[in-house]
């Protein structure tokens, strides 16, 4: 959980369900091929809702940049830090005092 990465892509799914929310994201590579990524929230759903998340916060087709901690063992999997929309809106996952937030 020390490395941080970002990906720009298109939301394919969003499931705000216990114990952790899951986001599906399609990312177009340099060669034009599409990679599917799954990013899971670390905190429980209650913490996400307190941070401003709703079941319709992300919709298939939304273009976003996702910041996350990549998995050490699995390919195309990570733990969510935050989501940034093209208009600058941010869906945070951690508190503003968290030093792992990319926008602090």
C-alpha positions as CSV (number, residue, x, y, z in Angstrom):
1,X,0.0,0.0,0.0
2,X,3.0,2.3,-0.5
3,X,2.8,2.6,-4.3
4,X,0.2,4.9,-5.9
5,X,-0.9,4.7,-9.5
6,X,-3.4,6.4,-11.7
7,X,-5.4,5.3,-14.7
8,X,-7.7,7.2,-17.0
9,X,-10.5,5.2,-18.4
10,X,-14.2,4.5,-18.7
11,X,-16.4,3.1,-15.9
12,X,-17.9,-0.3,-16.8
13,X,-19.5,-1.1,-13.4
14,X,-19.9,0.2,-9.9
15,X,-21.2,-1.9,-7.1
16,X,-21.6,-0.1,-3.7
17,X,-22.1,-3.2,-1.7
18,X,-20.7,-4.7,1.5
19,X,-18.1,-5.4,2.4
20,X,-16.2,-3.3,-0.1
21,X,-17.4,-1.4,-3.2
22,X,-16.0,-2.5,-6.6
23,X,-15.3,-0.4,-9.7
24,X,-14.8,-1.8,-13.1
25,X,-12.8,0.3,-15.5
26,X,-11.7,-0.1,-19.1
27,X,-8.4,1.5,-19.9
28,X,-7.1,1.9,-23.5
29,X,-3.4,1.1,-23.8
30,X,-0.9,2.7,-26.1
31,X,-1.4,0.0,-28.7
32,X,-5.2,0.6,-28.7
33,X,-6.0,-2.6,-26.8
34,X,-8.4,-2.3,-23.9
35,X,-7.5,-3.6,-20.4
36,X,-10.2,-4.2,-17.8
37,X,-9.3,-3.2,-14.3
38,X,-11.1,-3.8,-11.0
39,X,-10.5,-1.5,-8.1
40,X,-11.9,-2.2,-4.7
41,X,-12.5,0.2,-1.9
42,X,-10.6,-0.3,1.3
43,X,-13.0,1.3,3.8
44,X,-16.5,-0.2,4.4
45,X,-19.5,1.1,2.7
46,X,-20.5,3.2,5.7
47,X,-17.3,5.2,5.5
48,X,-17.7,5.7,1.8
49,X,-21.2,7.1,2.3
50,X,-19.9,9.4,5.0
51,X,-17.3,10.6,2.5
52,X,-20.1,11.5,0.0
53,X,-20.5,8.3,-2.2
54,X,-23.9,7.1,-3.4
55,X,-25.0,4.1,-5.4
56,X,-25.1,6.4,-8.5
57,X,-21.8,8.2,-7.9
58,X,-20.3,6.3,-10.9
59,X,-22.2,5.2,-14.0
60,X,-21.1,3.0,-16.9
61,X,-19.7,5.3,-19.5
62,X,-18.3,7.9,-17.1
63,X,-14.8,9.0,-18.0
64,X,-12.6,9.2,-14.9
65,X,-9.1,9.1,-13.5
66,X,-8.7,6.7,-10.7
67,X,-5.9,6.8,-8.1
68,X,-5.2,3.5,-6.4
69,X,-2.7,1.3,-4.7
70,X,-1.9,-1.5,-7.2
71,X,-1.9,-5.1,-6.1
72,X,1.4,-6.8,-5.6
73,X,0.1,-10.2,-6.6
74,X,-2.7,-9.7,-9.2
75,X,-2.7,-8.0,-12.5
76,X,-5.2,-5.2,-13.1
77,X,-6.4,-5.0,-9.5
78,X,-6.0,-2.4,-6.9
79,X,-7.3,-0.6,-3.8
80,X,-9.0,2.7,-4.4
81,X,-7.8,6.1,-3.2
82,X,-10.0,8.5,-5.1
83,X,-11.8,9.2,-8.4
84,X,-11.4,12.4,-10.4
85,X,-13.8,13.5,-13.1
86,X,-12.7,15.5,-16.1
87,X,-14.5,18.6,-14.7
88,X,-12.4,18.4,-11.5
89,X,-15.0,16.8,-9.2
90,X,-13.3,14.4,-6.8
91,X,-14.8,11.4,-5.0
92,X,-12.5,10.9,-2.0
93,X,-12.2,7.7,-0.1
94,X,-10.0,8.8,2.8
95,X,-10.1,11.8,5.1
96,X,-8.5,15.1,4.0
97,X,-5.7,14.5,6.6
98,X,-4.6,11.3,4.9
99,X,-1.1,11.8,3.4
100,X,-1.7,9.2,0.7
101,X,-4.3,11.4,-1.0
102,X,-2.8,12.5,-4.3
103,X,-4.5,16.0,-4.1
104,X,-3.3,17.0,-0.7
